Structures are given as C-alpha cells and as structure tokens.
C-alpha cells in the first residue's frame, strides 16, 4: 500500500477502537454521576469529591435533592459505624503523651546547658544499641522544652501525636493552622540522633529557608547541625548542607541532586549521603499530584533546526477539531487525515513520518505549544527566554526546559531565540525517588481523601490528628456558576463586601493570567491590593506581601 492509503487504514482502525471504548464507558451508559474537576491535566488529580461515583441506591436523577440527601444519610451511618478517626488516634497515643507531659517539670528544671547535654546522652545510648523508640518520650520532652525556650512555642498534645505519627513512618493529617511546621521538629530531632541525617522536604525555596531559619533554631540550641539547600548553590555548599544532622530542602532540588550524584564519575563528586529518614510537608501535593512528574537532566545536542519555525507557522494556520484533535487530560494531540494531507502538501513531502526528516514530531510539538502550553499560565516570557511556571506551586522554574523538542517549539511560537536541542541523560519520577527512603513520613491538611493511593502505592498509613481546639471557622459550600462572567462578577462583589467590613481577603488563582484579570477587576472597583504571582518583580516582594496579608482591609491576590 502507499503511505497515504496505509495511514487511512490506521486512522479508521483507531476510530473503530475509540468508538468501541466509548460504548463500554459506564459514564455514557448513564451509570455514574459527577462533575468535572477544574484541574484535569497530566499528573494532576481531581479531589475525591469531584470524582465520578455511582448513584446510591434509592437516589433519583432529577431536579430534587434526593440523591444528595441519600448520600448525606449514608455518610452519617458510615461515620457512626467507623467512629471518629481523630478520636481513635487520640486514644492510641494517649499513654505516650501522658508520659511526655509527666517529664515536663523535670525538663523545665534543667539549665540550658543541661538540656543541651541531653543530646549527647541520647547519642551515646543509640551508639550502645538503644533504638529511637526507646528514646521517644524523653526526646520529645526535650524538644518541647527547647521550643518553649527558643521560640516561645510549647507544642500541644496533638502536636506530640503528629510527631509520633511521622516518626512511625506514617502520614499525619492535621488541619490548617494546627502547627505542622513545629511538629516536624520532634521526629527530625529524634531521628537525627543516630547521625545518619534527616531530610525535611518542602515545596519551594522560600518555605525551606523560612523553616530552616525558624525551626532550625531548636536543633541548633540542642547541639545539632542544621543545613539548607537552595537553587544556585555550589557543589561544596550542597555537600555541607546534606552533611548536616537535619537538612531543609525542596523536593525538586533533592531529586536533581540525586540524579547528578548518579552521574558522578567518582565519590568525590557526590553531594548526598545514604538516605535515612524523610519528612515531607504537603505530602499529598508531592506524592500524589506530582507523582508522575519526571525529573530530567538533559545534555546539549544538535543546533536548533529551522523546522521548528516552519512547523510553528503550519500549526498556527491549522484549525482545531478539523486538522487535529487535542486531549487536554493526556496532554496529547492527534492529526486528522485532513491535517496529514494539508501538512504534506505544504511541506512538499510524501510521508510526515520519514525518519530522515521527522516532520511529524516537529508538527505535533508545534500544535502542543499552540494548544497546551499557554503564555502566563504554563510559562512566562522574560526577554529572549521562555521560563516554565510550575503548575502546582505557581513559581517559575529557572533553568528548567521541556524535553523532546517541546521547549524549542514554544520558543518558535513566541518568536524568541531558539536554544540548542537537548537529549535526556538521567530521569526519575517523584514516586520512584521517594520510595527509595528506608523511612518516610508526611504531613498535610488533606490526606484522608487519598488514603487508598498512599496505602497502595507508597505503603503509607494515614492517621487523622485531632485539632487542639474545636474548629470555629465556617466552611462555606462551593458555588457553581453557569458562566465565567457570572463567576468573576460574584467574586468582585464578594471581595468588595468583605473589604468594606475590613476583613483581610486572600484570592487564590490558578495562573498568572487569571491573577492579573482579577487585579484589573479590582482596579475598576478602586480597591487596593497586593499581587503575588510568578513574575519576577512580584516574587522579589514575596515575604513582605505574605507578612502583611493578614492586616485589616488587606486584599492579596
């Protein structure tokens, strides 16, 4: 067969398979109800409440609220049968919490030097064969007293429970504002006594630096060394940071240092030592949301080809759903028969998949750059450079590039200088990387909804920690609008209403573009605000903006 006839045959076969799969989908047979999550991109996950789920028996489809009532009734029964998970956690650790409390007066009577000497005593006992579990009660009592003296913060009983859960290599679900950062000091100190090192992982450089400067005071007071890893550090600085007893680092820096160590030619080039214990803050964001995100180290290859520019022009002329189809969830594109023929005619070639020219790769990347990589959402343009914006943290990723020619395709689309092509030298996913730790613990405010994933993939149990006080905050129900315009008008009115009362307002957005749109709405209302997004001029003032965001009448986007 000719290449064109063969391609038509393959396209027809794909359509038949797709039709067959669609007919098997339970959602198309009316067997499931649910709403589409706002963020269904590659590597992301919908909140459990938004996942498609079967109708409960006895529920009706229709205008009434019978389905909602039935679900709520079953949820109530389920809670009655299972009991309150926070209460179970509290009972499980009550004896050890009481033992730590009993040592309070004894620790308070010690001088600073005597309290610091406890570290040397504990290290000696571990060297003689004692386990961390044997020292837990005393060590936690020491950290509690040290935190009180150094920071003026005395960990509550529920924070002691959170620390024990982390030490056991589990995930502690603690509500926002319950002091997760302080909790990490307890197991970090205990597990650092062996001298093998502890990694405390946060999602960005700002938090890593803040936690090291703040919580690190406790460790230094007790005689431990505290390290910090930041982007742009030299090899010697990194080696010193990882050599400390407790090291504060971001997940990306930790992963890339691991890859670079695997490429080292000799042991003198290594910066990390053998892994021991890792505590992950916002564990669901790193282990679930970014589980499939690959960390890739690339090397320079050939000079950029002119084909990127030609492909960008063709992609710009092509029409969506006629020349190609886009699957936003899988981040993939598929050329239609019309797209194939039009491209071959424009390029004057007989086969886009000819291995000598590889036009198909250039064209598909150009269409991805057009449809899936959006300016001020997925990246920003700074001078002649395309800088990636992390979709999970909203921060720029200086020096990072998309692989397989996609970054060059975006550069061609934006008309900036096209950099050299790259080849992948080393790669690892967060999922594979963090499973290499002998012991792993994590903290988050939302882990219960991912219990199954944590258990099946990482073999991590989730324990719900009770709040120190009864929660008095009111959590409003979600409001759904039929149009974007209606939604943003309602947001504008709500911000104005709260601002008038003097209540500080924080507006969270999903992209740079969206944050600037809301800023324009507030300009129209005459409301003063602070804007914090991935743009360099805003990032420079991050600490200041965050520190002032709780003031009366403050509006922060």
Secondary structure as UniProt FT lines:
FT   HELIX           3..24
FT   HELIX           26..29
FT   TURN            42..43
FT   HELIX           48..50
FT   TURN            57..58
FT   HELIX           66..82
FT   HELIX           85..102
FT   HELIX           104..108
FT   HELIX           112..127
FT   TURN            128..129
FT   HELIX           132..150
FT   HELIX           157..167
FT   TURN            168..169
FT   STRAND          171..173
FT   TURN            176..177
FT   HELIX           180..192
FT   TURN            193..194
FT   STRAND          198..202
FT   HELIX           205..214
FT   HELIX           216..221
FT   TURN            222..223
FT   STRAND          226..228
FT   TURN            231..232
FT   HELIX           235..242
FT   STRAND          246..250
FT   HELIX           251..262
FT   HELIX           267..269
FT   STRAND          277..281
FT   HELIX           283..284
FT   HELIX           285..289
FT   TURN            290..292
FT   STRAND          294..300
FT   HELIX           307..317
FT   TURN            321..323
FT   STRAND          324..327
FT   TURN            328..331
FT   STRAND          332..335
FT   HELIX           337..347
FT   TURN            352..353
FT   TURN            355..357
FT   HELIX           359..371
FT   TURN            376..378
FT   STRAND          379..382
FT   TURN            383..384
FT   STRAND          385..389
FT   TURN            391..393
FT   STRAND          396..397
FT   TURN            398..399
FT   TURN            403..405
FT   HELIX           406..414
FT   STRAND          422..429
FT   HELIX           430..434
FT   TURN            435..436
FT   STRAND          439..444
FT   HELIX           448..450
FT   HELIX           451..458
FT   STRAND          462..464
FT   HELIX           484..501
FT   STRAND          505..506
FT   HELIX           512..525
FT   HELIX           536..539
FT   TURN            540..541
FT   HELIX           542..548
FT   TURN            549..550
FT   TURN            552..553
FT   STRAND          555..556
//
